[in-house]
Amino acid sequence: MAADFETLGLTGTQRGIYTVLIFIIAYGFVMTEEFTHLRKSKPVILAAGIIWAHAAILSKEAGVSAEDMHKAFEYNLKEYAELMLFLLVAMTYINSMSERNVFEALRSWLVRRQFSYRKVFLITGIITFFLSSVADNLTAALLVGAVVMAVGADNAKFVSIGFVNVVVAANAGGAFCPFGDITTLMVWQAEYAEFFDFFKLFIPSAVNYGIPAAVMYFAVPDEQPKASSEAAVQLKPGALVVCGMFLVTIAMAVSFKQVLHLPPFMGMMVGLSLLMFYGYWLKTQCAVEGDKPFDLFDRVKDAEWDTLLFFFGVVFAVGGLGYIGYLELLSSAMYDTLGPTTANILVGLISAIVDNIPVMFAVLNMNLDMDLYQWLLVTLTAGVGGSLLSVGSAAGVALMGQSNHKYTFFSHLKWTPAIAAGYAGSIFVHYLING
């Protein structure tokens, strides 16, 4: 940021303080989404507009030219556009695989296998851990959460513990791969770490999941669920091809970044074009009578637009506060005073209360001078810190809505000490391996 434009440094003004208050109020609505049912994108987009309006007035009063102010604004636009296009392609592929019954067939297979509750606990946790490394943690949690609900329909205790297990696994799995979490993707695209650097976090992430899972395992009912009469779900034509194309698209995103030195989203967009052509072939050649033809733009329409628009609001709201000078102030208070290690651990604790997207975006825009070890540390803590509370991640909030009150804030809080042990263990293991 410092290379392109200077911040205003007007944090002590009445108008500047007003923008912070606007952001806090907006984020209050985000945190109460579970109760108000007001989509989280709505308040942050409004806050972003108000904050930038005040930033524009402050810059004019400070004698900053409109051209210089636009540089700051366009910096945020570029950041958002790159990540939004990347995520849109990933979501479209996930939706396409879902439409082809890939995830439903997996769920059906697990339900019909008649595993014991303890085996289901282990299987669902491991599947979530690895699935969330390529799909986002929200998708992985919702998919595997449906399995937990189906198997434990008559056992509320199993559903409660199973959902805690899924949330922890989803957040831990998303931390060691750039595709697993928006925050990890942000660090990769900001070029603070190379693609393969993130895999150094695999063992710390596994420890983060393994410690609480081992503690919770003995609380899982040692019983057999009721027999299921559910019929097997068949894959639709082209399901496995779409899965293969998604892996090819990921490889192209990495290649565009590592080999061609172009933003990863360009590789993702090329992959989307391939899916468009294949979708056309599916629609014309593989239409099943009585079934709706495959339409790629329906899959685009079904993307998590609330998440994408929430991300827009966060980027511009935090970016506006940064332009006024608040990120420099926060950086001085945290990183200069406490040191990078303590500050990065604190980032994870903050992300248990505040969504990790604005937290990580703020860290990335503080213009910090940290080595790879510290950037991987903050990637880890921001990714897994949300597991400490049920409201700390999108996965936890979504499963609270899906559980019919079997998984709640307090049922998750019961296991927070075990999750905290996993959090501390992952940081220690990261120090031993990568420090």
C-alpha positions as CSV (number, residue, x, y, z in Angstrom):
1,M,0.0,0.0,0.0
2,A,2.8,2.4,1.0
3,A,4.3,2.1,-2.5
4,D,1.2,3.4,-4.3
5,F,-0.3,5.9,-1.9
6,E,-0.1,7.4,1.6
7,T,-2.7,7.0,4.3
8,L,-4.4,10.1,5.6
9,G,-3.3,9.7,9.2
10,L,-6.5,11.3,10.5
11,T,-7.5,8.8,13.1
12,G,-8.0,11.4,15.8
13,T,-10.6,13.4,13.9
14,Q,-14.3,13.3,14.8
15,R,-15.2,12.1,11.3
16,G,-12.5,9.3,11.5
17,I,-13.8,8.1,14.8
18,Y,-17.3,8.1,13.3
19,T,-16.3,5.6,10.6
20,V,-15.0,3.2,13.2
21,L,-18.3,3.4,15.0
22,I,-20.1,2.7,11.8
23,F,-18.0,-0.4,11.2
24,I,-18.6,-1.7,14.7
25,I,-22.4,-1.3,14.4
26,A,-22.4,-3.0,11.0
27,Y,-20.3,-5.9,12.4
28,G,-22.7,-6.1,15.3
29,F,-25.4,-7.0,12.8
30,V,-23.1,-9.6,11.2
31,M,-22.5,-11.3,14.5
32,T,-26.2,-11.5,15.3
33,E,-27.2,-12.9,11.9
34,E,-28.3,-16.2,13.5
35,F,-31.0,-14.4,15.5
36,T,-32.0,-11.6,13.2
37,H,-31.8,-13.6,9.9
38,L,-30.4,-10.4,8.3
39,R,-27.9,-11.5,5.7
40,K,-24.4,-10.5,6.7
41,S,-23.6,-8.8,3.4
42,K,-26.2,-6.1,3.8
43,P,-24.8,-4.1,6.8
44,V,-21.2,-4.3,5.7
45,I,-21.9,-3.1,2.1
46,L,-23.8,-0.1,3.6
47,A,-20.9,0.5,6.0
48,A,-18.3,0.4,3.2
49,G,-20.2,3.1,1.3
50,I,-20.5,5.4,4.3
51,I,-16.8,4.8,5.4
52,W,-15.5,5.7,1.9
53,A,-17.8,8.7,1.6
54,H,-16.2,10.1,4.8
55,A,-12.7,9.0,3.7
56,A,-13.3,11.0,0.5
57,I,-14.3,14.1,2.5
58,L,-11.3,13.7,4.8
59,S,-8.9,13.4,1.9
60,K,-10.4,16.6,0.3
61,E,-10.1,18.5,3.6
62,A,-6.5,17.3,3.9
63,G,-5.6,18.6,0.4
64,V,-5.1,15.2,-1.1
65,S,-5.9,15.1,-4.8
66,A,-8.8,13.0,-6.2
67,E,-6.3,11.1,-8.2
68,D,-4.3,10.0,-5.2
69,M,-7.5,9.1,-3.3
70,H,-8.6,7.0,-6.3
71,K,-5.3,5.0,-6.1
72,A,-6.3,3.9,-2.6
73,F,-9.8,3.0,-3.7
74,E,-8.7,1.1,-6.8
75,Y,-6.2,-0.9,-4.8
76,N,-9.2,-2.3,-2.8
77,L,-11.1,-2.9,-6.1
78,K,-8.2,-4.9,-7.5
79,E,-7.9,-7.0,-4.3
80,Y,-11.6,-7.8,-4.3
81,A,-11.9,-8.5,-8.1
82,E,-9.1,-11.0,-8.1
83,L,-10.4,-12.9,-5.1
84,M,-14.1,-12.7,-6.2
85,L,-13.4,-14.2,-9.6
86,F,-11.3,-17.0,-8.1
87,L,-14.0,-17.8,-5.5
88,L,-16.8,-17.6,-8.1
89,V,-15.2,-20.3,-10.3
90,A,-14.5,-22.5,-7.3
91,M,-18.1,-22.2,-6.1
92,T,-19.4,-22.9,-9.6
93,Y,-17.4,-26.1,-9.8
94,I,-18.6,-27.2,-6.3
95,N,-22.3,-26.5,-7.3
96,S,-21.8,-28.4,-10.6
97,M,-20.5,-31.4,-8.7
98,S,-23.4,-31.1,-6.3
99,E,-25.9,-31.0,-9.2
100,R,-24.3,-34.1,-10.7
101,N,-25.0,-35.9,-7.3
102,V,-21.3,-36.3,-6.4
103,F,-21.8,-35.2,-2.8
104,E,-25.3,-36.8,-2.4
105,A,-23.9,-40.2,-3.6
106,L,-21.1,-39.9,-1.0
107,R,-23.6,-39.1,1.7
108,S,-25.9,-41.9,0.7
109,W,-23.0,-44.4,0.7
110,L,-21.9,-43.4,4.2
111,V,-25.4,-43.6,5.6
112,R,-26.0,-47.1,4.0
113,R,-22.8,-48.6,5.3
114,Q,-24.2,-48.8,8.8
115,F,-21.0,-47.8,10.6
116,S,-21.1,-47.3,14.4
117,Y,-21.4,-43.8,15.8
118,R,-17.7,-43.8,16.7
119,K,-16.7,-44.9,13.2
120,V,-18.9,-42.3,11.7
121,F,-17.3,-39.7,14.0
122,L,-13.8,-40.6,12.7
123,I,-14.8,-41.0,9.1
124,T,-16.8,-37.7,8.9
125,G,-14.0,-35.8,10.6
126,I,-11.3,-37.1,8.3
127,I,-13.4,-36.6,5.2
128,T,-14.2,-33.0,6.2
129,F,-10.5,-32.3,7.0
130,F,-9.4,-33.2,3.5
131,L,-12.5,-32.1,1.6
132,S,-12.2,-28.5,3.1
133,S,-8.6,-28.3,1.7
134,V,-10.1,-28.1,-1.9
135,A,-13.6,-27.0,-1.2
136,D,-14.2,-24.1,1.2
137,N,-14.9,-25.0,4.8
138,L,-18.5,-24.0,4.7
139,T,-19.3,-26.3,1.8
140,A,-17.4,-29.2,3.4
141,A,-19.2,-28.6,6.8
142,L,-22.7,-28.5,5.2
143,L,-22.1,-31.7,3.1
144,V,-20.6,-33.8,5.9
145,G,-23.0,-32.2,8.4
146,A,-25.9,-33.7,6.4
147,V,-24.3,-37.2,6.9
148,V,-24.0,-36.6,10.7
149,M,-27.7,-35.5,10.8
150,A,-28.9,-38.5,8.7
151,V,-26.9,-41.1,10.8
152,G,-27.7,-39.5,14.2
153,A,-31.3,-38.5,13.6
154,D,-32.4,-40.3,16.8
155,N,-29.3,-39.4,18.9
156,A,-29.0,-35.7,19.8
157,K,-25.8,-36.3,21.7
158,F,-24.0,-37.8,18.7
159,V,-25.2,-34.9,16.5
160,S,-23.9,-32.3,18.9
161,I,-20.5,-33.9,19.3
162,G,-20.4,-34.8,15.6
163,F,-21.0,-31.2,14.5
164,V,-18.3,-29.8,16.8
165,N,-16.0,-32.4,15.2
166,V,-17.0,-31.3,11.7
167,V,-16.4,-27.6,12.5
168,V,-13.0,-28.2,13.9
169,A,-12.0,-30.4,11.0
170,A,-13.3,-28.0,8.4
171,N,-11.4,-25.0,9.8
172,A,-8.2,-27.1,10.3
173,G,-8.3,-28.6,6.8
174,G,-8.7,-25.2,5.2
175,A,-5.5,-23.9,6.7
176,F,-2.9,-25.9,4.9
177,C,-4.0,-25.3,1.3
178,P,-4.6,-22.0,-0.6
179,F,-7.9,-23.3,-1.8
180,G,-9.2,-24.3,1.6
181,D,-10.0,-20.9,3.1
182,I,-10.5,-17.4,1.9
183,T,-7.9,-16.1,4.3
184,T,-5.3,-18.7,3.1
185,L,-6.1,-17.7,-0.5
186,M,-5.6,-14.0,0.4
187,V,-2.1,-14.7,1.8
188,W,-1.2,-16.7,-1.4
189,Q,-2.5,-14.0,-3.8
190,A,-0.7,-11.3,-1.8
191,E,2.5,-13.2,-2.5
192,Y,3.6,-13.5,1.1
193,A,4.0,-17.3,0.6
194,E,4.3,-19.6,-2.4
195,F,1.7,-22.2,-3.2
196,F,3.7,-25.2,-1.8
197,D,4.8,-23.3,1.3
198,F,1.3,-23.7,2.8
199,F,1.7,-27.5,2.9
200,K,4.2,-26.9,5.7
201,L,1.1,-26.3,7.8
202,F,-0.3,-29.8,7.1
203,I,1.0,-31.4,10.3
204,P,0.2,-28.4,12.6
205,S,-3.4,-28.4,11.0
206,A,-3.7,-32.2,11.6
207,V,-2.6,-31.7,15.3
208,N,-5.2,-28.9,15.6
209,Y,-7.9,-31.3,14.6
210,G,-6.5,-34.5,16.2
211,I,-6.2,-33.3,19.8
212,P,-9.9,-32.2,20.3
213,A,-11.0,-35.2,18.2
214,A,-9.2,-37.6,20.4
215,V,-10.7,-36.0,23.5
216,M,-14.3,-36.0,22.0
217,Y,-14.0,-39.6,20.7
218,F,-14.6,-41.1,24.1
219,A,-17.7,-39.1,24.6
220,V,-19.3,-40.4,21.4
221,P,-22.0,-43.0,22.2
222,D,-20.6,-46.5,21.6
223,E,-23.7,-47.7,19.9
224,Q,-25.0,-48.7,16.5
225,P,-27.4,-46.4,14.7
226,K,-30.7,-47.7,13.4
227,A,-30.6,-49.5,10.1
228,S,-31.3,-47.3,7.1
229,S,-33.5,-48.3,4.2
230,E,-32.2,-45.5,2.0
231,A,-31.7,-46.4,-1.7
232,A,-28.3,-45.8,-3.3
233,V,-27.9,-42.4,-5.1
234,Q,-26.6,-42.7,-8.7
235,L,-24.2,-40.3,-10.2
236,K,-25.5,-38.3,-13.1
237,P,-23.6,-38.4,-16.5
238,G,-20.4,-36.5,-16.5
239,A,-20.1,-36.4,-12.7
240,L,-16.6,-37.8,-12.5
241,V,-15.5,-35.7,-15.5
242,V,-16.5,-32.5,-13.7
243,C,-14.5,-33.7,-10.7
244,G,-11.5,-34.3,-12.9
245,M,-11.9,-30.9,-14.6
246,F,-12.0,-29.2,-11.1
247,L,-8.6,-30.7,-10.3
248,V,-7.3,-29.6,-13.7
249,T,-8.6,-26.1,-13.0
250,I,-6.8,-26.0,-9.7
251,A,-3.6,-27.1,-11.5
252,M,-4.0,-24.3,-14.0
253,A,-4.5,-21.7,-11.3
254,V,-1.2,-22.9,-9.7
255,S,0.6,-23.0,-13.1
256,F,-0.6,-19.5,-14.0
257,K,0.8,-18.2,-10.7
258,Q,4.0,-20.2,-10.5
259,V,5.1,-20.5,-14.1
260,L,3.5,-17.5,-16.0
261,H,3.5,-15.1,-13.0
262,L,-0.1,-14.2,-13.7
263,P,-2.8,-13.9,-11.0
264,P,-4.3,-17.4,-10.1
265,F,-7.8,-16.3,-11.0
266,M,-6.8,-16.2,-14.7
267,G,-6.2,-20.0,-14.5
268,M,-9.5,-20.5,-12.7
269,M,-11.3,-18.5,-15.4
270,V,-9.8,-20.7,-18.1
271,G,-11.0,-23.7,-16.2
272,L,-14.5,-22.2,-16.1
273,S,-14.4,-21.8,-19.8
274,L,-13.7,-25.6,-20.1
275,L,-16.6,-26.3,-17.8
276,M,-18.8,-24.1,-20.0
277,F,-17.9,-26.1,-23.1
278,Y,-18.4,-29.4,-21.3
279,G,-21.7,-28.1,-19.9
280,Y,-22.9,-27.4,-23.4
281,W,-22.0,-31.0,-24.5
282,L,-23.8,-32.4,-21.4
283,K,-26.9,-30.3,-22.3
284,T,-27.0,-31.5,-25.9
285,Q,-25.8,-35.1,-25.6
286,C,-26.6,-36.4,-22.2
287,A,-30.0,-34.9,-21.4
288,V,-31.9,-37.5,-19.3
289,E,-35.6,-37.7,-20.0
290,G,-37.6,-36.1,-17.2
291,D,-34.5,-34.5,-15.7
292,K,-33.7,-30.8,-16.1
293,P,-30.8,-30.3,-18.6
294,F,-27.4,-29.1,-17.2
295,D,-27.2,-25.3,-17.3
296,L,-23.9,-23.9,-16.1
297,F,-25.4,-20.4,-15.5
298,D,-27.8,-22.0,-13.0
299,R,-24.7,-23.2,-11.1
300,V,-23.3,-19.6,-11.2
301,K,-26.6,-18.3,-9.9
302,D,-26.4,-20.8,-7.0
303,A,-23.0,-19.5,-5.9
304,E,-22.8,-18.1,-2.3
305,W,-23.6,-14.6,-3.3
306,D,-24.1,-13.5,0.2
307,T,-20.5,-14.5,1.0
308,L,-19.1,-12.9,-2.1
309,L,-21.0,-9.6,-1.4
310,F,-20.0,-9.8,2.3
311,F,-16.4,-10.1,1.2
312,F,-16.9,-6.9,-1.0
313,G,-18.2,-5.0,2.0
314,V,-15.4,-6.2,4.2
315,V,-12.7,-5.4,1.7
316,F,-13.9,-1.8,1.2
317,A,-14.9,-1.1,4.8
318,V,-11.5,-2.3,6.2
319,G,-9.8,-0.7,3.2
320,G,-11.5,2.7,3.9
321,L,-10.5,2.5,7.6
322,G,-6.9,1.6,6.5
323,Y,-6.8,4.7,4.2
324,I,-7.9,6.9,7.0
325,G,-5.0,5.4,9.1
326,Y,-6.5,3.0,11.5
327,L,-4.6,-0.1,10.3
328,E,-1.3,1.7,10.9
329,L,-2.5,2.5,14.4
330,L,-3.6,-1.1,15.0
331,S,-0.3,-2.4,13.6
332,S,1.6,-0.3,16.0
333,A,-0.5,-1.3,18.9
334,M,-0.3,-5.1,18.2
335,Y,2.8,-5.9,16.2
336,D,5.2,-3.2,17.4
337,T,4.2,-3.5,21.0
338,L,3.6,-7.2,21.4
339,G,5.9,-8.6,18.7
340,P,4.8,-10.7,15.7
341,T,4.4,-14.1,17.4
342,T,2.2,-12.9,20.2
343,A,0.2,-10.6,17.8
344,N,-0.3,-13.5,15.3
345,I,-1.6,-15.8,18.1
346,L,-3.9,-13.0,19.2
347,V,-5.2,-12.7,15.6
348,G,-6.5,-16.3,16.0
349,L,-8.2,-15.6,19.3
350,I,-9.9,-12.5,17.7
351,S,-11.1,-14.6,14.8
352,A,-13.0,-16.8,17.2
353,I,-15.3,-13.7,17.8
354,V,-14.9,-11.7,14.6
355,D,-15.0,-13.4,11.2
356,N,-11.4,-14.2,10.0
357,I,-11.9,-12.5,6.6
358,P,-11.8,-8.8,7.9
359,V,-9.1,-9.8,10.4
360,M,-6.8,-11.2,7.8
361,F,-7.5,-8.4,5.3
362,A,-6.6,-5.9,8.0
363,V,-3.3,-7.8,8.7
364,L,-2.4,-8.0,5.0
365,N,-2.9,-4.2,4.7
366,M,-0.8,-3.3,7.7
367,N,2.3,-3.5,5.4
368,L,4.0,-5.8,8.0
369,D,7.6,-6.9,7.6
370,M,7.4,-10.6,8.6
371,D,9.2,-13.7,7.5
372,L,7.6,-16.8,6.0
373,Y,7.3,-18.5,9.4
374,Q,5.3,-15.6,10.8
375,W,3.0,-15.4,7.7
376,L,2.3,-19.1,7.9
377,L,1.7,-18.7,11.7
378,V,-1.0,-16.0,11.1
379,T,-2.5,-18.1,8.3
380,L,-2.8,-21.0,10.7
381,T,-4.1,-19.1,13.6
382,A,-6.6,-17.1,11.6
383,G,-7.8,-20.3,9.9
384,V,-8.3,-22.5,13.0
385,G,-9.0,-19.8,15.6
386,G,-12.6,-19.7,14.5
387,S,-13.1,-23.2,15.9
388,L,-12.9,-22.0,19.5
389,L,-16.5,-20.7,19.4
390,S,-19.4,-21.9,17.2
391,V,-19.9,-18.3,16.0
392,G,-16.2,-18.0,15.0
393,S,-16.6,-19.5,11.5
394,A,-19.1,-19.7,8.7
395,A,-19.1,-23.5,9.2
396,G,-20.2,-23.2,12.8
397,V,-22.9,-20.7,12.1
398,A,-24.3,-22.7,9.2
399,L,-24.4,-26.0,11.2
400,M,-26.2,-24.3,14.1
401,G,-28.9,-23.4,11.6
402,Q,-29.0,-27.0,10.2
403,S,-29.0,-28.9,13.5
404,N,-32.6,-28.3,14.7
405,H,-31.1,-27.0,18.1
406,K,-29.0,-30.1,18.7
407,Y,-25.8,-28.1,18.1
408,T,-25.8,-24.8,19.9
409,F,-23.3,-22.1,21.1
410,F,-23.2,-23.7,24.5
411,S,-22.9,-27.3,23.3
412,H,-19.8,-26.1,21.4
413,L,-18.5,-24.1,24.3
414,K,-18.4,-27.3,26.4
415,W,-15.5,-28.5,24.2
416,T,-13.7,-25.2,23.9
417,P,-10.9,-26.3,26.3
418,A,-10.1,-29.3,24.2
419,I,-10.2,-27.1,21.0
420,A,-8.0,-24.6,22.7
421,A,-5.5,-27.4,23.5
422,G,-5.5,-28.2,19.8
423,Y,-5.0,-24.6,19.0
424,A,-2.0,-24.3,21.3
425,G,-0.6,-27.7,20.1
426,S,-0.7,-26.7,16.5
427,I,1.2,-23.5,17.2
428,F,3.8,-25.4,19.1
429,V,4.2,-28.0,16.4
430,H,4.5,-25.3,13.8
431,Y,7.3,-23.8,15.8
432,L,9.1,-27.2,16.1
433,I,8.8,-28.0,12.3
434,N,9.0,-24.6,10.6
435,G,10.4,-22.2,13.3
